[in-house]
C-alpha cells in the first residue's frame, strides 16, 4: 500500500512584497520585519470579507508565506500575531506595495496596501530617448500644477498624468526646447498632520508613503475609479507619449525620510516593521534627523539600500523612467558614523547597477546634518544641483544690482565667469566636467524667477506659520518697490533682469534646469515656500499678457542659440576641462588679465565660445555695470597668438536690452567698436 502526502507549497523570502507563487492560484508574500516576532497578512477577499494568514516562515528578518484568496486589486496590510488590531484599523503597509488606497473615516484617513499584478502594458516600439547630458534641458514641473488651468486641455484631463501628455502640452514643451521633464514627487504621499486644521495639503508631495505606487491623486477620475492598475497604466501612457515626442521623464524621489514622521505619530509601515533597522538613530537611541522631517532613513543598513535600489529598478523597468533627482541626497550617503562618503555603498551600487545604466542620477547635494553641504563631491556618473551657480548668478544680477542702485560697490565678473565655464573648480576634484553641473537659478523651493526681481523679502503668511517658514537668504531685489507695480520704469528693469538671469542660465556650460513657468514670468506673490498651496497661487496660468509672451519669446530664442552653440561640442565626457574652449576678453577686446579679473569694478567681459576642432560658435558680452559700455570686439591682433581661426565680423544675434532689439542682425567688424547697454547681455554670431 502506498501513501500520498500533500505538502504545503513552499514560500520564499524574495522577492519582497506580493508576487505570484510557484503554487498555482497562490501568492508569495514576503516582508522584511525584524522588529516583529510573528506576523500575519490581513486582506479583503473577493466576497468582501476580511481574512488573515500568518506568515509562517522566517528567513534573515523576512517573514514570508504562501497566501490563498488575495486577489488582484485587493486591499491588505500586516499586523503582529497575537496583538489586538488597532481601533482605527490602520495596519502596517507593505513597503513594496504597488498600490496604496486611502479610506476616509471620522477618525481620519486609513491607508491600505493594494495588490497589483505588474505587466500587461503595451509599450509598442517606443524606447527611452536617452538624450545625452550635453543636449539636456530640464524642466522642473508639478503634474497637477502644470495643466490644471490650461484652457486648451480637456477639463477631465487637467492636472493629471494624461493631461501632461496631451498634444497641447507636449507641443508646448517641444516648441520651447525642453528635452526632459522632471516631475515633483509622484510616489504615493500624504499630508502632514498639522496641515489639515489649516485647510492646507502637502502640494509638493515630499512626504512619501509608498515607493512603488504612483500617486492616484494625479490620475484622471476615470482611472482612479477603475483602480490602481488603471492609475499605473495612465502613468505609463504618459511616459510612452512623452518618449514618442523625444522627451525624457525624470522623477524627484524622496528616499531620505518617510511620511511616518517623528516617534509620537502612529506607525504606518516601516516603524512598526523594524524601527531600529529602517531609521537612523543616535547614541541616545533617539532618531537622528538630518532631513528636518522628524526621521531619516538609515542608509547605513543594507536592507534600506536594497529598498531604494529595488524601487529605482522598478520605475525604470516597469515604467521606463529615464532618471531621478534625489531629494536631500547627502542623507542617503551617510555611513554608520553618520558621515557622508562619496564611496557609500548606495552611490556605488546605483552607479554599477545594470538596470540603472544610462539612467540620469541627480543629487540634491545637501541635507541639514553636520557636513551636509557636498556640492561637487558626488562620484562620477552623478550630476549635482549646483547651488553655487544659483547664488553667484543671483548675486551678480540682483544683490549687486541693488548695491549699485544704492550708490555702493559690487563684485567683479570673475565669479560669474566661473559659472559660465561650467564650475570647473567645483566638479574637477571629483573627476567630473561641466555636464555634471545642473545649473539652476530657481526651483520649486524658493522664489520664482519673477519674484526674485519683485520681492526683497518672503511673504509666506498664507502658509499658517506667521511667515517663519521658508528661506530668508533669497538674494533677491525688488528694484525699488515690493510686489506688483504700475510704474513702467520699475517694471522694465525687472523684466530686463529676468532676461539676464534666464540668458545666463541658458548660455552657461552645464545642464540647465528651468522651473515651470519661469519662462513666462510666473509669480507666487512672494511666497518662497509654497509646498502647501494647492491652488491658483502655484498652478501655472496660461492667459499670458504681453510681458509674459515677450519673456517666453526670449527663452525660446536663447534655447535655439544654445542648441546652435552646442552643435560642435563633444558628446562624451571631455578628455580635458571643457572651459579650455572658452576665450575671455576685456572691454578693449584684448585677453583678460588677472588684475582685471579681480578688480572690484570689473563687471564687463567678452566670452568667445569655441570647440575642440577650432570652430567658433559665438561671442557673449556681459555688462553688469550700471552704465552703457563701449567695447571693442576681438580683432585679429587679439587672436593672432591663439589657435583660433581668423574672424572678420560679428552679427548681433540676441540682446536682453529691449531698446536694442531693433539692432538684431546688425554686423560689426572684428576690432571695431560697439555699445552694450547697462545691465545686459548681448550675443553675437561669428
C-alpha positions in Angstrom: 0.0 0.0 0.0 1.3 3.4 -0.9 0.6 6.7 1.0 0.5 10.1 -0.8 1.3 13.2 1.3 0.2 16.6 0.1 2.8 19.1 1.2 2.2 22.8 1.7 3.6 24.9 -1.1 7.0 26.4 -0.3 7.3 30.1 0.2 10.3 32.4 -0.5 11.9 35.3 1.3 12.4 37.1 -2.0 11.2 39.0 -3.9 9.8 41.2 -1.2 6.2 42.2 -1.5 3.3 40.2 -3.0 4.1 38.2 -6.1 2.7 35.1 -7.9 3.9 31.9 -6.3 5.1 28.8 -8.0 2.0 27.2 -6.5 -0.9 27.9 -8.8 -3.7 30.3 -7.5 -1.5 31.4 -4.7 0.7 34.4 -3.9 4.0 34.6 -2.2 4.1 37.3 0.5 7.3 38.5 2.0 8.1 41.5 4.2 11.3 42.5 6.0 10.1 43.0 9.6 12.9 42.1 12.0 11.1 44.0 14.8 8.2 41.6 14.9 8.4 38.1 16.3 5.3 36.8 14.3 3.4 38.5 11.5 0.1 38.0 9.7 -1.2 39.4 6.5 -4.8 40.7 6.6 -6.6 41.1 3.3 -10.1 41.6 1.8 -11.3 38.6 -0.1 -13.3 38.8 -3.3 -16.5 38.3 -1.4 -15.8 41.4 0.7 -14.9 39.6 3.9 -11.6 40.1 5.7 -9.3 37.2 6.2 -5.8 36.7 7.7 -3.0 34.3 7.1 0.1 34.0 9.4 3.4 34.2 7.5 4.8 31.1 9.0 8.3 31.2 7.5 11.1 33.5 8.7 14.5 34.0 7.0 17.1 36.7 7.9 14.5 39.1 9.2 11.9 38.4 6.4 8.5 37.0 7.3 7.1 35.0 4.3 4.4 32.6 3.3 2.0 31.5 0.6 -1.4 33.1 0.7 -4.6 31.9 -0.9 -7.5 34.3 -1.6 -5.6 37.5 -2.0 -6.9 38.6 -5.4 -5.8 41.3 -7.8 -6.7 44.9 -6.6 -7.3 43.5 -3.1 -6.5 45.7 0.0 -4.1 44.2 2.6 -1.9 45.1 5.5 0.3 43.4 8.1 -0.1 43.1 11.9 1.8 41.3 14.6 0.3 37.9 15.5 -1.2 37.8 19.0 -1.8 41.5 19.4 -5.1 43.3 19.2 -5.9 45.1 15.9 -5.8 48.9 16.1 -9.1 50.6 16.7 -8.7 52.7 13.6 -7.9 49.6 11.6 -4.6 51.2 10.4 -2.5 48.1 9.7 1.1 48.3 8.7 1.6 48.9 5.0 3.8 46.8 2.7 6.9 48.8 1.8 6.8 47.1 -1.6 3.1 47.6 -2.3 2.4 48.5 -5.9 -0.7 50.5 -4.9 -1.9 52.4 -1.8 -5.6 53.1 -1.2 -7.0 55.7 1.2 -10.3 55.2 3.1 -11.5 58.3 4.9 -13.3 57.9 8.2 -14.5 60.0 11.1 -11.2 59.0 12.9 -9.2 60.2 9.9 -7.7 58.5 6.8 -6.8 54.8 6.8 -4.2 53.6 4.3 -4.2 50.1 2.8 -1.7 48.4 0.6 -3.2 47.1 -2.7 -2.0 44.1 -4.6 -1.5 45.0 -8.3 -0.3 42.4 -10.8 2.5 44.1 -12.8 2.8 43.9 -16.5 0.4 43.9 -19.4 1.0 47.4 -20.7 1.7 47.7 -24.5 4.8 49.8 -25.0 4.9 49.1 -28.7 8.1 50.1 -30.3 8.6 53.1 -28.0 12.0 53.4 -26.4 13.6 55.9 -24.0 15.2 58.8 -25.9 18.5 58.5 -24.0 19.2 62.2 -24.5 22.9 62.9 -23.9 23.7 65.1 -20.9 25.3 67.7 -23.2 22.0 68.2 -25.0 19.7 68.0 -22.0 17.4 70.9 -20.9 15.5 70.0 -17.7 12.0 71.4 -17.0 11.0 71.0 -13.3 7.2 70.7 -13.1 4.3 69.6 -10.9 2.0 67.1 -12.5 -1.1 68.9 -11.4 0.1 72.5 -11.4 1.3 72.3 -15.0 -2.0 71.7 -16.7 -4.7 72.4 -14.0 -5.5 75.8 -15.6 -4.7 75.1 -19.2 -7.7 76.2 -21.3 -6.7 74.1 -24.3 -6.6 70.8 -22.4 -9.9 69.0 -21.8 -11.3 69.6 -18.4 -11.2 65.9 -17.4 -7.5 65.7 -18.2 -6.3 68.9 -16.5 -4.0 68.3 -13.6 -3.3 64.6 -14.5 -0.7 62.3 -15.9 -2.8 62.2 -19.1 -3.1 65.9 -19.2 0.7 66.3 -19.1 1.0 64.0 -22.2 -1.8 65.8 -24.1 -0.6 67.0 -27.5 -1.1 70.7 -26.5 1.4 70.3 -23.6 3.8 68.1 -25.5 3.8 70.6 -28.3 4.5 73.4 -25.9 7.5 71.7 -24.3 9.0 70.7 -27.7 8.5 74.2 -29.1 10.2 75.7 -26.1 13.2 73.5 -26.4 12.8 71.2 -23.4 14.3 67.7 -23.5 13.4 66.3 -20.1 10.5 66.8 -17.7 11.5 66.5 -14.1 8.3 65.8 -12.0 7.9 66.7 -8.4 7.2 63.5 -6.3 4.7 61.2 -7.9 5.2 58.4 -5.4 2.2 57.9 -3.1 2.3 60.6 -0.5 0.2 62.0 2.3 -0.3 65.3 4.2 1.5 66.2 7.4 -1.0 66.2 10.4 -0.6 69.9 11.1 -1.8 70.9 7.6 -5.4 69.6 7.9 -6.6 72.1 10.6 -5.2 74.9 8.5 -7.2 73.7 5.5 -3.9 73.0 3.6 -2.3 70.0 2.0 1.2 68.9 1.0 1.0 70.0 -2.6 4.7 69.3 -3.4 4.5 65.7 -2.2 7.7 65.3 -0.3 6.1 63.0 2.3 6.2 59.5 0.8 4.2 56.6 2.0 4.8 54.2 -1.0 7.9 54.0 -3.0 6.4 51.6 -5.6 3.0 53.2 -6.0 2.1 56.1 -8.3 0.1 58.8 -6.6 -3.5 58.3 -7.6 -4.4 61.9 -7.0 -2.7 62.8 -10.3 -4.7 60.3 -12.3 -7.9 61.1 -14.1 -11.2 60.4 -12.3 -11.9 57.5 -14.6 -8.5 55.9 -13.8 -9.0 56.3 -10.1 -12.4 54.7 -10.3 -11.0 51.8 -12.2 -8.4 51.1 -9.6 -4.6 51.1 -9.1 -3.8 49.2 -12.3 -5.6 51.9 -14.3 -3.6 54.5 -12.5 -0.4 52.7 -13.3 -1.4 52.4 -17.0 -2.2 56.1 -17.2 1.2 57.0 -15.9 2.8 54.5 -18.3 0.8 56.0 -21.1 2.1 59.5 -20.2 5.7 58.2 -20.3 5.1 56.5 -23.7 3.7 59.6 -25.3 6.5 61.8 -24.0 9.0 59.3 -25.2 7.4 59.2 -28.6 7.9 63.0 -28.7 11.6 62.6 -27.7 11.1 63.9 -24.1 12.6 62.2 -21.1 10.8 61.7 -17.8 12.8 62.3 -14.6 11.3 61.7 -11.1 12.0 63.6 -8.0 12.3 60.9 -5.3 12.3 61.1 -1.5 14.1 58.2 0.0 15.8 60.2 2.7 12.7 60.1 5.1 9.2 58.8 5.1 5.7 60.0 5.9 5.7 58.4 9.4 7.3 61.5 10.9 8.5 61.6 14.5 8.1 58.8 17.0 4.9 60.3 18.6 2.9 59.6 15.5 1.3 56.2 14.8 3.3 53.6 12.9 2.2 53.3 9.3 4.7 50.9 7.9 8.5 50.9 8.5 8.4 51.9 12.2 6.1 49.0 13.1 8.1 46.5 11.0 11.6 47.4 12.1 12.2 50.8 13.6 15.8 50.2 14.5 16.7 48.9 11.1 14.8 51.3 8.8 15.5 54.6 10.7 18.7 56.3 11.7 19.3 56.6 15.5 21.9 58.4 17.5 23.8 57.1 20.5 21.0 58.1 22.8 18.6 55.8 20.9 16.5 58.7 19.6 16.0 59.4 15.9 19.0 61.2 14.3 17.4 63.7 12.0 19.4 65.1 9.1 16.4 66.0 7.0 14.3 68.2 9.2 11.3 65.9 8.8 11.4 64.1 12.1 13.1 60.9 10.9 15.8 59.9 8.5 16.0 56.6 6.6 19.1 54.5 7.7 21.2 54.1 4.6 23.9 52.5 6.7 21.7 49.4 6.7 21.8 47.0 3.7 18.0 46.5 3.7 17.3 50.2 3.3 19.8 50.5 0.4 18.1 47.5 -1.2 14.7 49.1 -0.8 15.8 52.2 -2.6 17.6 50.2 -5.4 14.6 47.9 -5.8 12.3 50.9 -6.1 14.6 52.6 -8.7 14.8 49.5 -10.8 11.0 49.1 -10.7 10.4 52.5 -12.1 13.0 52.1 -14.8 12.0 48.5 -15.8 8.2 48.7 -15.3 7.6 52.4 -16.2 10.6 53.2 -18.4 11.5 56.3 -16.4 14.7 58.0 -17.6 16.2 59.3 -14.4 15.9 60.5 -10.9 16.5 63.6 -8.8 17.3 62.5 -5.2 15.9 64.9 -2.5 18.5 65.6 0.2 20.8 63.0 -1.3 23.5 63.5 1.3 21.3 61.7 3.8 21.4 58.7 1.5 25.2 58.6 1.5 26.0 58.8 5.2 27.7 55.8 6.7 27.3 54.0 10.1 29.1 57.0 11.7 26.6 59.4 10.0 29.3 60.8 7.8 28.9 61.5 4.1 31.1 59.3 1.8 31.3 59.6 -2.0 32.0 55.8 -1.9 28.9 55.0 0.1 27.5 51.6 -0.9 24.3 53.1 -2.2 26.1 55.5 -4.5 28.4 52.7 -5.7 25.6 50.3 -6.2 23.4 52.8 -8.1 26.2 53.6 -10.4 27.1 50.0 -11.1 23.6 48.5 -11.3 22.9 47.1 -14.8 19.2 48.2 -14.8 20.2 51.8 -14.0 22.9 52.0 -16.6 22.4 55.1 -18.7 19.8 56.4 -16.3 20.3 60.0 -15.2 21.1 60.3 -11.5 20.9 63.8 -10.0 21.8 64.6 -6.4 20.4 67.4 -4.3 23.8 67.5 -2.7 23.0 68.7 0.8 21.0 68.0 4.0 20.8 69.7 7.4 23.2 67.4 9.2 26.9 68.0 10.1 28.9 68.2 6.9 25.7 68.4 4.9 26.9 70.6 2.1 28.5 68.3 -0.6 28.1 70.1 -3.9 30.7 68.8 -6.3 31.6 65.8 -4.1 29.3 63.1 -5.6 31.1 60.5 -7.7 31.4 60.1 -11.4 28.1 59.1 -13.1 26.2 61.5 -10.9 25.1 65.1 -11.6 24.6 67.7 -8.8 22.2 70.6 -8.3 24.7 73.5 -8.4 23.7 75.9 -5.6 26.9 77.8 -6.1 25.8 78.6 -9.6 22.4 79.7 -8.3 23.8 82.0 -5.6 26.5 83.5 -7.8 24.2 84.4 -10.6 21.7 85.9 -8.2 24.4 87.9 -6.6 25.7 89.4 -9.9 22.3 90.3 -11.3 20.3 91.0 -8.2 22.1 91.9 -4.9 25.0 93.6 -6.8 22.5 95.5 -8.9 20.7 96.6 -5.7 24.0 97.7 -4.3 24.9 99.7 -7.4 21.5 101.4 -7.4 22.2 102.5 -3.8 25.5 104.1 -4.9 27.7 101.3 -3.3 30.1 98.9 -4.9 29.7 95.5 -6.4 31.7 92.3 -7.0 33.7 91.6 -10.1 32.6 89.4 -13.0 35.1 86.7 -12.1 32.8 84.5 -10.1 30.1 84.7 -12.8 32.7 83.7 -15.3 33.3 80.5 -13.3 29.6 79.7 -13.6 29.6 80.3 -17.4 32.6 78.0 -17.6 30.7 75.1 -16.0 32.0 75.5 -12.4 35.2 73.5 -13.2 36.6 74.4 -9.8 33.7 72.7 -8.1 33.4 69.5 -10.2 37.0 69.0 -11.3 38.2 67.5 -8.0 35.7 64.6 -8.3 36.9 63.9 -11.9 33.8 65.3 -13.5 33.2 68.1 -16.0 30.5 70.7 -16.6 27.9 68.2 -17.7 27.7 67.1 -14.0 26.5 70.6 -13.1 22.8 71.0 -13.0 22.6 74.8 -13.3 19.6 76.4 -11.7 18.5 79.9 -10.6 15.2 78.8 -9.2 13.5 75.6 -8.2 10.2 74.6 -6.7 11.7 75.6 -3.3 12.2 79.3 -3.2 11.2 82.4 -5.2 10.1 82.1 -8.8 12.2 84.0 -11.4 9.7 86.8 -11.5 9.5 87.0 -7.7 13.3 87.3 -7.5 13.0 90.6 -9.3 9.8 91.8 -7.4 10.3 91.0 -3.8 13.2 91.7 -1.4 11.7 89.6 1.4 9.5 86.5 1.6 5.7 86.7 2.0 4.6 83.2 3.3 1.7 84.3 5.5 -0.8 82.0 3.7 1.2 79.0 5.0 -0.2 79.5 8.5 3.2 79.7 10.2 3.4 83.5 10.7 5.9 83.8 7.9 8.5 81.9 9.9 8.9 79.2 7.3 11.0 79.4 4.1 14.4 80.8 3.3 15.5 84.2 4.4 18.6 84.3 2.3 17.0 84.8 -1.1 19.5 87.2 -2.8 16.6 88.9 -4.5 15.9 92.6 -5.4 12.6 94.3 -5.8 14.0 97.1 -8.0 12.6 99.8 -5.7 9.1 98.6 -4.8 7.9 95.5 -3.0 5.4 93.4 -5.1 3.3 94.4 -8.1 3.8 97.8 -9.6 2.3 100.1 -12.3 5.5 102.1 -12.5 6.8 101.5 -16.0 10.5 102.1 -15.1 10.5 99.5 -12.3 8.5 97.0 -14.4 11.0 97.4 -17.3 14.0 97.0 -15.0 12.5 93.8 -13.5 11.8 92.4 -17.0 15.4 93.1 -18.1 16.8 91.5 -15.0 14.6 88.4 -15.6 16.0 88.1 -19.1 19.6 88.5 -17.8 19.0 85.7 -15.3 17.5 83.4 -18.0 20.2 84.2 -20.5 23.0 83.4 -18.0 21.3 80.1 -17.2 21.0 79.0 -20.8 24.3 80.3 -22.1 26.4 78.6 -19.4 28.2 75.3 -19.8 26.5 72.6 -17.8 22.9 71.3 -17.8 20.2 74.0 -17.4 17.1 73.4 -15.3 14.1 75.7 -15.9 11.4 75.8 -13.2 8.0 75.6 -14.9 6.5 79.0 -15.5 9.8 80.9 -15.2 10.0 81.1 -19.0 7.0 83.5 -19.0 7.3 85.1 -15.5 5.1 83.1 -13.2 4.6 84.7 -9.8 3.7 83.2 -6.4 3.2 86.7 -4.9 6.4 86.4 -2.8 5.7 83.0 -1.3 9.0 81.2 -1.3 7.8 78.0 0.4 4.5 77.2 -1.4 4.7 73.5 -0.5 1.2 73.6 1.0 -0.6 75.8 -1.6 -2.6 73.6 -3.9 -4.4 76.4 -5.6 -4.0 79.1 -8.2 -1.0 80.5 -6.4 1.1 77.6 -7.6 -0.8 76.4 -10.6 0.6 77.8 -13.9 -1.6 80.4 -15.6 -1.7 80.3 -19.4 -3.6 83.5 -20.1 -0.3 85.3 -20.9 -0.1 89.1 -21.2 2.3 90.9 -23.4 5.1 90.8 -20.8 4.7 87.0 -20.4 4.8 86.5 -24.2 7.8 88.7 -24.5 9.9 86.7 -21.9 8.6 83.4 -23.4 9.9 84.5 -26.8 13.3 85.4 -25.3 13.5 82.0 -23.6 12.8 80.2 -26.9 15.4 82.3 -28.7 18.0 81.5 -26.0 17.4 77.8 -26.2 17.8 77.9 -30.0 21.1 79.7 -29.6 22.2 77.2 -27.0 21.5 74.3 -29.4 23.4 76.0 -32.2 26.4 76.8 -29.9 26.5 73.2 -28.6 26.4 71.7 -32.1 30.2 71.4 -32.3 30.8 70.4 -28.7 31.9 66.9 -27.8 29.1 64.4 -26.9 31.2 62.3 -24.5 32.8 63.3 -21.2 35.5 65.7 -22.4 39.0 64.4 -22.1 40.0 67.7 -20.7 38.4 70.6 -18.9 35.8 72.0 -21.4 36.4 75.5 -20.2 39.6 75.4 -22.3 37.3 76.0 -25.3 36.3 79.4 -23.8 38.3 82.6 -24.6 37.9 85.7 -22.4 38.4 89.3 -23.5 38.1 92.6 -21.7 36.0 95.6 -23.0 39.1 96.7 -25.0 39.0 93.4 -27.0 42.3 92.1 -25.5 42.7 89.0 -23.3 41.6 89.4 -19.7 44.5 89.8 -17.2 44.5 88.6 -13.6 44.2 92.2 -12.3 41.2 92.8 -14.5 39.5 89.6 -13.2 39.9 90.6 -9.6 39.3 94.4 -9.8 36.1 95.1 -7.8 34.6 97.3 -10.5 35.3 94.9 -13.4 31.8 93.9 -14.4 32.1 93.7 -18.2 33.6 90.7 -20.1 33.5 89.2 -23.5 33.4 85.4 -23.9 34.3 83.8 -27.2 33.0 80.2 -27.4 35.0 77.6 -29.3 35.0 73.9 -29.8 37.8 71.2 -29.8 38.1 71.3 -33.6 38.7 75.0 -33.7 35.2 76.0 -34.8 34.0 79.3 -33.3 30.3 79.5 -32.3 29.7 82.9 -31.0 30.5 85.8 -28.6 28.7 86.5 -25.4 29.2 90.0 -23.9 28.1 90.6 -20.4 27.8 94.2 -19.0 26.9 94.0 -15.3 27.6 97.7 -14.7 25.1 100.4 -14.2 26.1 102.3 -17.3 26.4 101.6 -21.0 29.8 100.1 -22.0 31.7 100.8 -25.2 33.6 97.7 -26.2 36.0 96.7 -29.0 35.1 93.3 -30.5 38.0 90.9 -30.5 40.2 91.6 -33.6 42.9 89.8 -35.5 45.6 91.2 -33.1 43.9 89.7 -30.1 43.6 86.3 -31.8 46.9 86.1 -33.6 48.7 84.1 -30.9 45.9 81.6 -30.4 44.8 78.6 -32.4 41.5 80.3 -33.3 40.6 80.9 -36.9 40.5 84.5 -38.3 37.3 86.4 -37.6 36.2 89.3 -39.9 32.8 90.2 -38.4 30.3 89.6 -35.7 26.5 89.6 -36.2 24.3 90.7 -33.2 22.0 87.7 -32.7 20.4 88.4 -29.3 20.3 91.1 -26.6 18.5 91.3 -23.3 18.1 95.1 -23.7 14.7 95.9 -25.1 15.9 99.1 -26.8 18.5 97.1 -28.7 16.0 94.6 -30.2 15.8 96.6 -33.4 19.5 96.1 -33.9 19.3 92.3 -34.1 21.1 91.3 -37.3 23.5 94.3 -37.2 27.0 93.4 -38.3 30.1 94.7 -36.6 33.7 94.1 -37.9 36.3 92.4 -35.7 38.3 95.1 -34.0 35.5 97.6 -34.3 33.5 99.3 -31.5 30.0 98.6 -30.3 27.9 99.6 -27.3 26.5 97.1 -24.8 23.7 98.7 -22.7 23.9 98.7 -18.9 22.9 95.5 -17.1 22.5 93.5 -20.2 23.8 90.6 -22.2 24.5 90.6 -26.0 25.2 87.5 -28.1 27.0 87.7 -31.5 27.3 85.1 -34.1 30.7 84.8 -35.8 
